[in-house]
């Protein structure tokens, strides 16, 4: 009559309390039956006693049914409440753990977490079990082998009420060290191979995308590109081995033109795996050589003159020098904030896609009359404009500025800044025309205007209509 109610490690588990209750009920039923039989056989009220005994038996059967339903499958006293996966497996490194229904129904939060574990069998399983106890769902896992130990990078979905400190404490108790955690978003749900392929595609289409691709590949970091020679002094910069160099929180990669790309992330050391990925992306850029998108937009100025706006690169250095020669000293001084004699020396640097993006404004005859630069400056982004004197006050500066800010928004920049002279009312008016929050800092006649960006690209400043916009995307 014993019932097997649960299986543990493949062996049946019997509950002695249920067996005792059933045995007592059996003896009680036998005693009652014997007493009823004696009363019916020797007493005058045998029929009434028979009815009473039937009622007692029915009540006993009902009580037995209730007891079996509510206590027959009760968990053991040391049951933890953890729910296994539907197929009975534990949550492993490549499996999604299953949370409680009440946790799924509530608010959840995405987290990115890194921790270092011992390179020993079972160490990762212990860590995953610790996360599962807190109902943390492991969405993805990447491993970064080290000389001693392994860095595991997790994408986690945790209950909204679970604090980061609770997760890191659980990981620490499970053997994780040097744990780092931050909030993630929906963009992190893309698996690593897909993300790397997307970044490689962007880099292949545009050389200016390399710093942005590295930043998305490695997370929050500061990226600086140093030319082989300083544009101001012409002195050679410190060299870097062809294979690059990795020094804890800093990696140095040899740029194709001989310069150096420095990536710094002080809050988290780089792993050899990350260094190999970054170096592969730089090697892809080097093999493809200089390249920029060759499409251009044809626009019409208020007086009816047609101009085109396109990306520029080092191939436009001579045309840019010719424009410098046509500009007045005051215009060049407004742009370069000092002596203008060395302005041409900076053009190779400014027009290189390695250091940012440049837009050129070109007339129908092919003359370059305006340049707009979006320059990557570590964690910040600078905007600079130069428009030839005869073409000023026609909306060209505002058009370039709007397009450059739209590029910065697309690149995920939080702000852009422009450095000019306090007397440059045209630049101030163009920045105010963006319709963005602005901060002003002025020191000794130098004005720095910082625009905080939102997610809405800024529109063009030229009064051309939609039909004229239909002339866009004219290929060279």
C-alpha positions in Angstrom: 0.0 0.0 0.0 3.1 2.2 0.1 3.1 4.9 -2.6 6.3 6.1 -4.2 5.9 9.9 -4.5 9.3 11.2 -5.6 12.5 10.1 -7.2 15.9 11.4 -6.0 19.1 10.5 -7.8 17.2 7.7 -9.6 16.1 5.9 -6.3 12.5 5.8 -5.0 11.8 7.9 -1.9 9.2 6.6 0.7 7.5 8.9 3.2 7.2 7.1 6.5 4.6 9.5 7.9 2.1 8.5 5.1 2.8 4.8 5.7 2.1 5.2 9.4 -1.2 7.0 8.8 -2.4 4.4 6.4 -1.4 1.5 8.7 -3.3 3.2 11.6 -6.3 3.6 9.4 -6.2 -0.1 8.4 -6.2 -1.3 12.1 -8.9 1.2 13.0 -11.1 -0.1 10.1 -10.6 -3.7 11.2 -11.5 -2.9 14.9 -14.6 -1.0 13.9 -15.7 -3.8 11.6 -15.3 -6.4 14.4 -17.3 -4.3 16.9 -20.1 -3.6 14.4 -20.3 -7.3 13.6 -20.7 -8.2 17.3 -23.3 -5.5 17.9 -25.4 -6.5 14.9 -25.3 -10.2 15.8 -26.2 -9.8 19.5 -28.1 -6.5 19.7 -31.7 -5.5 18.8 -30.6 -2.3 16.9 -28.5 -4.1 14.3 -30.0 -2.2 11.3 -29.3 1.3 12.8 -25.8 0.3 13.7 -25.2 -1.0 10.2 -26.2 2.4 8.8 -23.9 4.3 11.3 -21.0 2.0 10.3 -21.5 2.8 6.6 -21.4 6.5 7.4 -18.2 6.1 9.4 -16.5 4.2 6.6 -17.5 6.8 4.0 -16.1 9.5 6.3 -12.9 7.5 6.8 -12.4 7.1 3.0 -13.0 10.8 2.4 -10.4 11.7 5.1 -7.9 9.3 3.5 -8.4 10.8 0.1 -7.9 14.4 1.4 -4.8 13.4 3.3 -3.2 11.7 0.2 -3.9 14.7 -2.0 -2.5 17.3 0.4 0.4 15.4 1.9 1.2 12.5 -0.3 3.5 14.7 -2.6 4.8 17.1 0.0 8.5 18.0 -0.5 11.1 17.0 2.0 11.9 19.4 4.8 15.2 20.5 3.2 13.6 21.4 -0.2 15.0 24.7 -1.4 12.2 25.8 -3.8 14.5 25.9 -6.8 12.6 24.9 -10.0 14.4 22.6 -12.5 14.3 23.0 -16.2 11.4 21.3 -18.0 13.7 18.5 -19.1 15.2 18.1 -15.6 18.6 19.4 -16.5 20.6 22.0 -14.5 21.4 25.4 -15.9 24.7 25.0 -17.6 27.0 27.6 -19.3 25.2 27.3 -22.7 21.7 26.8 -21.4 19.0 29.2 -20.4 17.9 28.8 -16.8 14.2 29.0 -16.0 13.0 31.5 -13.5 9.9 31.4 -11.3 6.7 32.3 -13.1 6.2 35.2 -10.6 9.7 36.5 -11.5 8.9 36.3 -15.2 5.7 38.1 -14.8 7.4 41.0 -13.0 10.0 43.5 -14.1 13.4 42.2 -15.2 16.7 43.9 -15.8 19.5 43.2 -18.3 23.1 43.1 -17.0 26.5 42.6 -18.5 28.9 40.9 -16.0 32.5 39.8 -16.1 34.3 37.6 -13.6 37.4 35.5 -13.4 37.1 31.9 -12.3 39.6 29.1 -11.8 40.4 27.0 -14.9 39.2 23.8 -13.2 36.3 21.4 -14.0 33.1 22.4 -12.4 34.0 26.0 -11.4 31.7 27.5 -14.0 28.9 25.2 -13.0 29.1 26.3 -9.4 28.9 30.0 -10.5 25.9 29.3 -12.8 24.2 27.5 -9.9 24.8 30.5 -7.7 23.1 32.8 -10.2 20.2 30.3 -10.7 19.5 30.4 -6.9 18.8 34.2 -7.4 16.5 33.4 -10.4 19.1 35.0 -12.7 18.7 33.9 -16.4 21.9 33.5 -18.3 21.2 34.7 -21.9 24.7 34.3 -23.3 28.2 33.5 -22.2 31.7 34.2 -23.7 34.9 32.8 -22.3 38.3 34.6 -22.5 41.1 32.1 -21.5 44.0 33.6 -19.5 47.3 32.1 -18.5 45.8 31.4 -15.1 42.0 31.2 -14.9 39.3 32.2 -17.3 37.4 35.5 -17.7 33.7 34.7 -18.3 31.5 37.4 -19.8 27.7 37.0 -19.1 24.6 38.7 -20.5 22.0 38.2 -17.7 18.3 38.8 -17.2 17.6 39.3 -13.5 14.5 40.1 -11.4 14.1 43.9 -11.2 14.3 43.9 -7.4 17.7 42.1 -7.4 20.5 44.5 -6.8 23.9 44.3 -8.5 25.6 44.0 -5.2 23.6 40.9 -4.4 24.7 39.3 -7.7 28.3 40.1 -7.3 28.2 38.8 -3.7 26.8 35.5 -4.9 29.4 35.3 -7.6 32.2 36.0 -5.1 30.9 33.2 -2.8 30.9 30.9 -5.8 34.6 31.5 -6.5 34.4 34.5 -9.0 37.0 37.2 -8.6 37.6 40.7 -10.1 33.9 40.8 -10.9 32.6 43.8 -12.9 28.9 44.5 -13.7 26.9 47.2 -15.5 23.5 47.6 -17.0 22.9 46.3 -20.5 20.2 47.1 -23.1 18.5 45.4 -26.0 21.4 46.0 -28.3 23.5 43.6 -26.2 21.0 40.8 -27.1 22.8 40.3 -30.5 25.2 37.4 -30.3 28.9 38.1 -30.5 29.6 36.6 -34.0 26.7 38.6 -35.5 27.9 41.8 -33.9 31.5 41.3 -35.1 30.4 40.6 -38.6 28.3 43.8 -38.6 31.2 45.9 -37.3 33.5 44.4 -40.0 31.0 45.3 -42.7 30.8 48.9 -41.5 34.6 49.1 -41.4 34.8 47.7 -44.9 32.5 50.4 -46.3 34.1 53.4 -44.6 37.6 53.7 -43.1 36.3 56.4 -40.7 34.2 53.7 -39.0 37.2 51.9 -37.5 37.4 53.9 -34.2 33.6 53.6 -33.8 33.7 49.9 -34.5 36.5 49.3 -32.0 34.5 51.2 -29.4 31.4 49.1 -30.0 33.5 45.9 -30.0 35.3 46.7 -26.7 32.7 48.6 -24.8 33.3 51.9 -23.1 36.9 52.9 -23.8 38.9 55.8 -25.1 40.4 55.5 -28.6 43.0 57.9 -29.9 44.6 57.8 -33.3 48.2 59.3 -33.5 49.8 59.9 -36.9 53.2 58.6 -37.7 54.4 62.2 -37.5 53.0 65.1 -35.5 51.1 67.4 -37.9 52.5 70.5 -36.2 56.2 69.7 -35.7 56.7 66.9 -38.1 58.5 64.8 -35.4 58.0 61.1 -35.6 55.8 59.6 -32.9 56.8 56.7 -30.7 56.7 53.5 -32.7 54.6 50.4 -32.0 55.4 46.8 -33.0 53.6 45.6 -36.1 51.8 42.9 -34.1 50.7 45.6 -31.6 51.1 45.6 -27.8 48.8 44.8 -24.9 49.5 46.3 -21.5 46.8 45.5 -19.0 44.2 48.2 -19.6 45.9 49.7 -22.7 46.4 48.2 -26.2 48.3 49.8 -29.0 47.7 48.8 -32.6 49.7 49.7 -35.7 47.6 51.8 -38.1 47.9 51.1 -41.8 49.6 54.4 -42.6 52.2 53.9 -39.9 50.5 55.7 -37.1 49.3 54.2 -33.8 45.8 53.5 -32.5 45.6 53.6 -28.7 42.7 52.0 -26.9 42.4 52.6 -23.2 39.9 51.2 -20.7 41.1 51.9 -17.2 38.2 50.2 -15.4 38.7 46.8 -16.9 41.8 45.0 -18.2 41.7 43.8 -21.8 42.0 40.1 -22.4 44.1 38.4 -25.1 40.8 37.4 -26.9 39.7 41.1 -27.1 43.2 42.1 -28.3 43.1 39.5 -31.0 39.6 40.7 -32.2 40.7 44.3 -32.3 43.9 43.5 -34.2 41.8 41.5 -36.7 39.6 44.5 -37.3 42.6 46.8 -37.8 44.2 44.3 -40.2 41.0 44.2 -42.2 41.0 48.0 -42.5 44.7 47.9 -43.6 44.1 45.3 -46.3 41.2 47.3 -47.8 43.2 50.5 -48.0 41.8 54.1 -48.1 38.1 54.2 -48.8 35.0 56.4 -48.2 31.4 56.3 -49.5 31.4 58.0 -52.9 27.8 59.1 -53.1 27.0 62.9 -53.1 24.0 65.1 -52.6 23.2 67.9 -55.1 21.6 70.9 -53.5 20.5 74.4 -54.8 21.4 77.6 -53.0 18.7 80.4 -52.6 20.2 82.3 -55.6 19.9 79.2 -57.8 23.5 78.0 -57.8 23.9 74.2 -57.6 26.4 72.7 -55.2 27.2 69.2 -54.2 28.0 67.8 -50.7 30.2 64.7 -50.5 32.7 62.9 -48.3 36.3 64.0 -48.7 39.6 62.3 -48.0 43.3 62.6 -48.6 42.7 62.7 -52.4 41.2 66.2 -51.9 44.3 67.7 -50.3 45.3 69.8 -53.3 41.8 71.1 -53.8 41.7 72.0 -50.1 45.0 73.8 -50.4 43.7 75.8 -53.4 40.7 76.8 -51.3 43.0 78.0 -48.5 44.8 80.2 -50.9 41.5 81.9 -51.9 40.5 82.5 -48.2 41.3 85.7 -46.5 43.7 85.7 -43.5 40.7 86.6 -41.2 38.7 83.5 -42.4 41.7 81.2 -41.8 42.3 82.8 -38.4 38.7 82.1 -37.4 39.2 78.5 -38.4 42.6 77.7 -37.0 42.8 80.1 -34.0 46.3 81.2 -34.6 49.0 81.8 -37.3 47.7 80.6 -40.7 51.0 80.0 -42.3 51.0 76.3 -41.2 47.4 75.7 -42.0 48.2 73.5 -45.0 50.3 71.2 -42.8 47.3 70.0 -41.0 45.2 69.1 -44.1 46.7 65.5 -44.5 45.6 64.9 -40.9 42.2 66.5 -41.1 41.3 64.8 -44.4 42.3 61.3 -43.2 39.4 59.1 -42.4 41.4 57.7 -39.6 40.8 60.8 -37.5 37.2 61.5 -38.4 34.9 62.4 -41.2 35.1 65.3 -43.6 32.5 66.8 -45.9 33.4 68.9 -48.9 31.1 71.4 -50.7 31.9 71.5 -54.4 30.6 73.8 -57.1 29.3 72.7 -60.5 32.8 73.4 -61.9 34.5 71.1 -59.4 35.9 73.8 -57.1 35.9 73.0 -53.4 34.5 76.0 -51.5 33.7 74.6 -48.1 35.0 71.9 -45.7 33.4 70.5 -42.6 35.2 68.2 -40.2 33.9 65.8 -37.6 37.0 64.8 -35.6 37.2 61.9 -33.1 39.0 63.4 -30.0 39.2 60.5 -27.5 35.9 60.5 -25.7 34.8 63.8 -27.3 33.9 64.9 -30.8 35.0 68.2 -32.4 33.2 70.0 -35.2 35.1 72.5 -37.4 34.0 74.5 -40.5 35.8 76.5 -43.2 33.8 78.2 -46.0 35.5 80.3 -48.7 34.8 84.1 -48.3 32.9 84.5 -51.5 30.5 81.6 -50.5 29.8 82.7 -47.0 26.4 83.8 -45.7 24.5 81.5 -48.1 23.6 78.7 -45.7 26.6 76.5 -46.6 28.0 76.5 -43.0 24.6 75.7 -41.5 24.2 72.8 -44.0 27.6 71.4 -43.2 27.0 71.7 -39.5 23.6 70.0 -39.6 25.0 67.1 -41.5 28.0 66.7 -39.2 25.8 66.7 -36.1 23.6 64.1 -37.7 26.7 61.9 -38.3 27.6 62.4 -34.7 24.2 61.3 -33.5 24.4 58.3 -35.8 27.8 57.4 -34.3 26.3 57.5 -30.8 28.2 60.6 -29.6 26.7 62.3 -26.6 27.9 65.8 -27.5 30.0 67.8 -30.0 32.0 70.9 -29.5 33.3 73.7 -31.7 36.3 75.9 -30.9 36.2 79.4 -32.5 36.8 83.1 -31.6 34.3 85.0 -29.6 33.9 87.4 -32.5 32.8 84.6 -34.9 29.1 85.5 -34.9 28.4 83.3 -37.9 29.5 80.1 -36.1 27.6 81.0 -33.0 24.5 81.6 -35.0 24.9 78.3 -36.8 25.3 76.4 -33.5 22.2 78.1 -32.1 20.3 77.2 -35.2 20.7 73.5 -34.4 18.0 73.8 -31.8 20.1 71.8 -29.3 21.1 72.6 -25.7 24.3 74.6 -25.8 27.1 75.3 -23.2 29.5 78.2 -23.7 33.0 78.6 -22.3 35.2 81.6 -23.2 38.8 82.2 -22.2 41.1 84.9 -23.6 38.9 85.4 -26.6 38.6 81.7 -27.5 35.0 80.4 -27.4 34.1 76.7 -26.9 30.5 75.8 -27.7 29.3 72.4 -26.7 26.0 70.9 -28.0 24.4 68.1 -26.1 22.9 65.7 -28.7 19.6 64.0 -28.7 18.5 61.1 -30.9 16.9 63.2 -33.6 19.2 64.1 -36.5 19.4 67.8 -37.1 17.9 69.0 -40.4 19.7 70.9 -43.2 20.0 74.6 -43.1 19.5 75.2 -46.8 16.0 76.2 -48.1 15.8 73.6 -50.8 12.6 71.6 -51.3 11.9 67.9 -51.6 12.1 67.9 -55.4 15.7 69.2 -55.2 16.4 66.5 -52.6 15.4 63.9 -55.2 18.8 64.6 -56.9 20.6 62.9 -54.0 22.8 59.8 -54.2 24.5 60.8 -57.5 27.4 58.4 -57.9 30.9 59.7 -59.0 
